[in-house]
Amino acid sequence: MGLMYFDNNATTRIDDQVLAVMMPYLQESYGNASSVQHKLGRQANHAIENARKQIANSLNCHTKELFFCSGSTEAINTVLRAFPKAYKTKGNHIISCKTEHKAILSTCAAIHKEGTDIQLLDVDSNGSINLKELENAIREDTILVSLMAANNETGVLHPIAEIAEICTRKDVLFFCDATQWIGKIPLDLQKIPIDILCFSAHKFHGPKGAAAIFIRRKSKPIQIPALIVGGNQESGFRGGTYAVPQIAGMGESLFLSNKKQYTSELRDYFEEELQKNIPDISIHAKAVNRLPNTSNIQFLHVRGAELMTKLPDMCISSGSACVSGSRDPSHVLKAMGLSDEDAFCSLRFSFSRHNTILEIDRAVELLKNVVTQIREQSPIWQMYKEGLL
């Protein structure tokens, strides 16, 4: 058995069927989707609109509510940078959370420097927000609530139906970063009245470079001007030549994901086997609803960086891929109340439908051996075992 890939919240392997759908638009039907005057352009345009229909069917929304872009980071910048200007007559207050993805937090920090009032909600030890605190935080001048559906590091699920209900009742718009949710858990946008939502294809076995923004059609249209202007692509909402192969692949990958639902079987088996074989580990947020594929585990007195170095055939991470080179502890785990040391001793394992029980068994055995080896050589571990820590 070769390389084991357990970093699927960072990115996923493209599905064979998705790649097959993409290939014609790289080699044969390679026209510009805006060049509808000729056959190749019309073929490319048909691929774009077919993907839009596939996604709309998956999410139970209208095709005119979907706009393609390059990734969730672009989508987040498009939305958050637009609101302070578009809604300045209503207010200047945006609510988010301390455990959001860095794409949200960094964009919030940028618009805060420009004068926007940003309020970040706390979370409890399980990474959950307090809905009453959210409701109390909404003010007359609140223009947006921006909360993720599922946390990329811990897998913790926010109660998006309840959040949407609060925002509707308080007459404030709800923007949801659903990058980790879409493709893993079904979402019906007719049942959950999220106003704005974004997601990215490469998180559910699609290609990198394709994402979408959902903007609900309302009697009073939501005002989000274009971040990238150019041609009249996406009805003028997002300029630039269409990435036809990626968008075609995105539609197919979401269609397939809805047919091949995630289960928590692998994750639960992995956690049970680890607890049987390795002492003094903690599973973060085990007590609350999590993504069915995500497990964030602390190995007491074993630094995650050292553990990864000694496991070259295992692809895992110490947190979000966007900050994996950072020397700082996870901002998500810190917000949950962990010390720097405990955060540094935590690793994320995120599985996909391509992983197997055999891989899990091998991973547990390797982790057991390496953790034991590191601890036996650690004076800190010996002091802990002797009750001196």
GIZIUR-V239741 format. One record per residue. N is the residue number from 1. RES is the residue in three letters. SS is DSSP state (~ for helix, > for strand, _ for the rest). Layout:
n->(N/N)
res->(RES/RES)
ss->(SS/SS)
This chain:
n->(1/2/3/4/5/6/7/8/9/10/11/12/13/14/15/16/17/18/19/20/21/22/23/24/25/26/27/28/29/30/31/32/33/34/35/36/37/38/39/40/41/42/43/44/45/46/47/48/49/50/51/52/53/54/55/56/57/58/59/60/61/62/63/64/65/66/67/68/69/70/71/72/73/74/75/76/77/78/79/80/81/82/83/84/85/86/87/88/89/90/91/92/93/94/95/96/97/98/99/100/101/102/103/104/105/106/107/108/109/110/111/112/113/114/115/116/117/118/119/120/121/122/123/124/125/126/127/128/129/130/131/132/133/134/135/136/137/138/139/140/141/142/143/144/145/146/147/148/149/150/151/152/153/154/155/156/157/158/159/160/161/162/163/164/165/166/167/168/169/170/171/172/173/174/175/176/177/178/179/180/181/182/183/184/185/186/187/188/189/190/191/192/193/194/195/196/197/198/199/200/201/202/203/204/205/206/207/208/209/210/211/212/213/214/215/216/217/218/219/220/221/222/223/224/225/226/227/228/229/230/231/232/233/234/235/236/237/238/239/240/241/242/243/244/245/246/247/248/249/250/251/252/253/254/255/256/257/258/259/260/261/262/263/264/265/266/267/268/269/270/271/272/273/274/275/276/277/278/279/280/281/282/283/284/285/286/287/288/289/290/291/292/293/294/295/296/297/298/299/300/301/302/303/304/305/306/307/308/309/310/311/312/313/314/315/316/317/318/319/320/321/322/323/324/325/326/327/328/329/330/331/332/333/334/335/336/337/338/339/340/341/342/343/344/345/346/347/348/349/350/351/352/353/354/355/356/357/358/359/360/361/362/363/364/365/366/367/368/369/370/371/372/373/374/375/376/377/378/379/380/381/382/383/384/385/386/387/388/389)
res->(MET/GLY/LEU/MET/TYR/PHE/ASP/ASN/ASN/ALA/THR/THR/ARG/ILE/ASP/ASP/GLN/VAL/LEU/ALA/VAL/MET/MET/PRO/TYR/LEU/GLN/GLU/SER/TYR/GLY/ASN/ALA/SER/SER/VAL/GLN/HIS/LYS/LEU/GLY/ARG/GLN/ALA/ASN/HIS/ALA/ILE/GLU/ASN/ALA/ARG/LYS/GLN/ILE/ALA/ASN/SER/LEU/ASN/CYS/HIS/THR/LYS/GLU/LEU/PHE/PHE/CYS/SER/GLY/SER/THR/GLU/ALA/ILE/ASN/THR/VAL/LEU/ARG/ALA/PHE/PRO/LYS/ALA/TYR/LYS/THR/LYS/GLY/ASN/HIS/ILE/ILE/SER/CYS/LYS/THR/GLU/HIS/LYS/ALA/ILE/LEU/SER/THR/CYS/ALA/ALA/ILE/HIS/LYS/GLU/GLY/THR/ASP/ILE/GLN/LEU/LEU/ASP/VAL/ASP/SER/ASN/GLY/SER/ILE/ASN/LEU/LYS/GLU/LEU/GLU/ASN/ALA/ILE/ARG/GLU/ASP/THR/ILE/LEU/VAL/SER/LEU/MET/ALA/ALA/ASN/ASN/GLU/THR/GLY/VAL/LEU/HIS/PRO/ILE/ALA/GLU/ILE/ALA/GLU/ILE/CYS/THR/ARG/LYS/ASP/VAL/LEU/PHE/PHE/CYS/ASP/ALA/THR/GLN/TRP/ILE/GLY/LYS/ILE/PRO/LEU/ASP/LEU/GLN/LYS/ILE/PRO/ILE/ASP/ILE/LEU/CYS/PHE/SER/ALA/HIS/LYS/PHE/HIS/GLY/PRO/LYS/GLY/ALA/ALA/ALA/ILE/PHE/ILE/ARG/ARG/LYS/SER/LYS/PRO/ILE/GLN/ILE/PRO/ALA/LEU/ILE/VAL/GLY/GLY/ASN/GLN/GLU/SER/GLY/PHE/ARG/GLY/GLY/THR/TYR/ALA/VAL/PRO/GLN/ILE/ALA/GLY/MET/GLY/GLU/SER/LEU/PHE/LEU/SER/ASN/LYS/LYS/GLN/TYR/THR/SER/GLU/LEU/ARG/ASP/TYR/PHE/GLU/GLU/GLU/LEU/GLN/LYS/ASN/ILE/PRO/ASP/ILE/SER/ILE/HIS/ALA/LYS/ALA/VAL/ASN/ARG/LEU/PRO/ASN/THR/SER/ASN/ILE/GLN/PHE/LEU/HIS/VAL/ARG/GLY/ALA/GLU/LEU/MET/THR/LYS/LEU/PRO/ASP/MET/CYS/ILE/SER/SER/GLY/SER/ALA/CYS/VAL/SER/GLY/SER/ARG/ASP/PRO/SER/HIS/VAL/LEU/LYS/ALA/MET/GLY/LEU/SER/ASP/GLU/ASP/ALA/PHE/CYS/SER/LEU/ARG/PHE/SER/PHE/SER/ARG/HIS/ASN/THR/ILE/LEU/GLU/ILE/ASP/ARG/ALA/VAL/GLU/LEU/LEU/LYS/ASN/VAL/VAL/THR/GLN/ILE/ARG/GLU/GLN/SER/PRO/ILE/TRP/GLN/MET/TYR/LYS/GLU/GLY/LEU/LEU)
ss->(_/_/_/>/>/_/>/_/_/_/_/_/_/_/_/~/~/~/~/~/~/~/~/~/~/~/~/_/_/_/_/_/_/_/_/_/_/_/~/~/~/~/~/~/~/~/~/~/~/~/~/~/~/~/~/~/~/~/~/_/_/_/~/~/~/>/>/>/>/_/_/~/~/~/~/~/~/~/~/~/~/~/~/~/~/~/_/_/_/_/_/_/>/>/>/>/>/_/_/_/_/~/~/~/~/~/~/~/~/~/~/~/~/_/_/_/>/>/>/>/>/_/_/_/_/_/_/_/_/_/~/~/~/~/~/~/~/_/_/_/_/>/>/>/>/>/_/_/_/>/_/_/_/_/_/>/>/_/_/~/~/~/~/~/~/~/~/~/~/_/_/_/>/>/>/>/>/_/_/_/_/_/_/_/_/_/_/_/_/_/_/_/_/_/_/>/>/>/>/>/~/~/~/_/_/_/_/_/_/_/>/>/>/>/>/_/_/_/_/_/_/_/_/_/_/_/_/_/_/_/_/_/~/~/~/~/_/_/_/_/_/_/_/~/~/~/~/~/~/~/~/~/~/~/~/~/~/~/~/_/_/_/_/_/~/~/~/~/~/~/~/~/~/~/~/~/~/_/_/_/>/>/>/_/_/_/_/_/_/>/_/_/_/>/>/>/>/>/>/_/_/_/_/~/~/~/~/~/~/_/_/_/_/>/>/_/>/_/_/_/~/~/~/_/_/_/_/_/_/_/~/~/~/~/~/_/_/_/_/~/~/~/~/~/_/>/>/>/>/>/_/_/_/_/_/_/~/~/~/~/~/~/~/~/~/~/~/~/~/~/~/~/~/~/~/~/_/_/~/~/~/~/~/~/~/_/_/_/_)
